[in-house]
């Protein structure tokens, strides 16, 4: 049971001469909701893409519940990309079928229920949906899997505040002791209450990894305030 | 609607205070079963581990008790609840005095203004009744 959900060891990633990530060491336990925070271009999305195997590290290694990124890890990682990849011509229900075929851990009934709660028209084609509604569909698909690690890249960026609350509650409702959720976002104040821990990335390096409550205990500051201090422009 | 928390103190402590005041106000009666961790987490829109920690604090204070397999219950010991009421009341008054002093009031003036406002409040209440 001591196995970590995610282990990154000396991970570096360069794009040509640009170092997107440099010597990242992270060890994330199971059963936590963790914020991946940092200014634009700090490497958040690159890190997430490395973990889900869309990119390969130039140096170092990544392990998800003991698996290197690959088919075994993809079966237990549920990834919400920053942009939609669902084909335009599909209906929302087609997308659900698609996910049911792809992932053994996909809970179809749960997805249908969540779509209803969010008032997403299930028979509509993806191309007819607004940007925010597309994001909701995507999130429903991702959260309806029973994964060990959820990677959510900007899950609440494009949706209205009411949907934001629903999404955060969805994350809380689906929380289970074996799963870890990694959320990247700029909207720190909105998600701060649901975070156990947070990671600050800056220029491709981890500058702090701590628990939300210890920050408040030691410095008497919220993550939002601390972020504004650390990353003052 | 999520509960309101301030940024300067740990959330689990604020959460514990919130539940404590719920007990003092009688929203959670003596001996009553409390909502589960998950229910609290959804009500307050906070992390379940935070709720767990808040409940642990309350249990240490003796305000709530765990009954095996059935959940957490408000204590049946009235003295425990009274003790918490005293502590919270004292803290509120201490805050009040500190703020008044910061505004430049003396101890005697605070007493007077408190007495006046208390009377005004009472007559308002009887008018409304």
HADDOCK unambig.tbl for C-alpha pairs under 7 A between the chains (distance, minus, plus):
assign (segid A and resid 169 and name CA) (segid B and resid 42 and name CA) 6.14 0.50 0.50
assign (segid A and resid 169 and name CA) (segid B and resid 45 and name CA) 6.46 0.50 0.50
assign (segid A and resid 172 and name CA) (segid B and resid 42 and name CA) 6.73 0.50 0.50
assign (segid A and resid 172 and name CA) (segid B and resid 47 and name CA) 6.81 0.50 0.50
assign (segid A and resid 193 and name CA) (segid B and resid 45 and name CA) 6.91 0.50 0.50
assign (segid A and resid 193 and name CA) (segid B and resid 46 and name CA) 4.93 0.50 0.50
assign (segid A and resid 193 and name CA) (segid B and resid 47 and name CA) 6.47 0.50 0.50
assign (segid A and resid 194 and name CA) (segid B and resid 45 and name CA) 6.71 0.50 0.50
assign (segid A and resid 194 and name CA) (segid B and resid 46 and name CA) 4.56 0.50 0.50
assign (segid A and resid 194 and name CA) (segid B and resid 47 and name CA) 4.24 0.50 0.50
assign (segid A and resid 195 and name CA) (segid B and resid 47 and name CA) 6.15 0.50 0.50
assign (segid A and resid 196 and name CA) (segid B and resid 47 and name CA) 6.70 0.50 0.50
assign (segid A and resid 213 and name CA) (segid B and resid 10 and name CA) 4.92 0.50 0.50
assign (segid A and resid 213 and name CA) (segid B and resid 11 and name CA) 6.66 0.50 0.50
assign (segid A and resid 216 and name CA) (segid B and resid 8 and name CA) 6.05 0.50 0.50
assign (segid A and resid 216 and name CA) (segid B and resid 9 and name CA) 5.26 0.50 0.50
assign (segid A and resid 216 and name CA) (segid B and resid 10 and name CA) 5.09 0.50 0.50
assign (segid A and resid 217 and name CA) (segid B and resid 9 and name CA) 6.45 0.50 0.50
assign (segid A and resid 217 and name CA) (segid B and resid 10 and name CA) 5.97 0.50 0.50
assign (segid A and resid 220 and name CA) (segid B and resid 8 and name CA) 4.53 0.50 0.50
assign (segid A and resid 220 and name CA) (segid B and resid 9 and name CA) 5.65 0.50 0.50
assign (segid A and resid 221 and name CA) (segid B and resid 7 and name CA) 5.82 0.50 0.50
assign (segid A and resid 221 and name CA) (segid B and resid 8 and name CA) 4.78 0.50 0.50
assign (segid A and resid 222 and name CA) (segid B and resid 7 and name CA) 4.53 0.50 0.50
assign (segid A and resid 222 and name CA) (segid B and resid 8 and name CA) 6.05 0.50 0.50
